Amino acid sequence: MPFVTDAGKAAVTRSHPPGALMRLVNPIVKALIRRGRGGVGDNLMLLHFTGRTSGRRFDEGTGRRRGQGRRT
């Protein structure tokens, strides 16, 4: 449940970019991460994994941060 202010409204609301925009931008960002260009890869990385039942290969972009001197 979101935090509610005294006025009865949510203090923070979740918002997502439009799906069409994400389908356009995600392949571009993934390509930039793979090439290590443009500073995009400083805080982002790609996880490569294979589907358990399908056997398909997936590449999923995710954020990267340091915790106690290690990448987490």
C-alpha positions in Angstrom: 0.0 0.0 0.0 1.5 3.4 -0.9 2.2 6.0 1.7 -0.8 8.3 2.0 -0.6 12.0 2.9 -3.0 13.9 5.2 -5.0 15.0 2.2 -5.7 11.3 1.4 -3.6 11.2 -1.8 -0.7 8.9 -2.4 2.6 10.6 -1.8 4.4 8.6 -4.5 2.8 7.1 -7.6 4.3 4.6 -9.9 4.6 5.5 -13.5 6.0 3.7 -16.5 6.9 5.0 -20.0 4.6 4.0 -22.8 5.2 0.4 -24.1 5.8 1.6 -27.6 8.6 3.9 -26.4 10.2 1.1 -24.4 10.1 -1.3 -27.4 12.0 1.4 -29.4 14.5 2.4 -26.8 15.4 -0.9 -25.2 17.3 -2.4 -28.2 19.2 0.8 -28.6 20.3 0.9 -25.0 21.2 -2.8 -25.1 23.4 -2.2 -28.1 25.1 0.7 -26.3 25.7 -1.4 -23.2 27.2 -4.2 -25.3 29.6 -1.8 -27.0 30.5 0.1 -23.8 29.8 3.4 -25.5 28.3 6.7 -24.3 28.6 6.1 -20.6 25.4 4.1 -20.6 27.2 1.0 -19.2 28.5 2.7 -16.1 25.3 2.0 -14.2 23.7 -0.6 -16.4 24.5 -4.2 -17.3 23.0 -7.0 -19.3 22.1 -10.3 -17.7 22.3 -13.3 -20.1 20.3 -16.4 -19.3 18.6 -19.3 -21.0 14.9 -20.1 -20.4 14.5 -23.2 -18.2 11.8 -24.9 -20.3 12.0 -23.1 -23.7 15.8 -23.1 -24.0 15.6 -19.6 -25.5 18.4 -17.1 -24.7 17.4 -13.9 -23.0 19.3 -10.6 -22.5 17.8 -8.4 -19.9 19.0 -5.0 -19.0 19.3 -4.1 -15.3 20.8 -1.5 -13.0 24.2 -2.0 -11.4 25.3 -0.5 -8.1 28.2 -1.0 -5.6 27.6 -2.4 -2.2 30.5 -2.7 0.3 33.0 -2.2 -2.5 31.5 -5.0 -4.6 29.2 -4.9 -7.6 25.7 -6.0 -6.6 
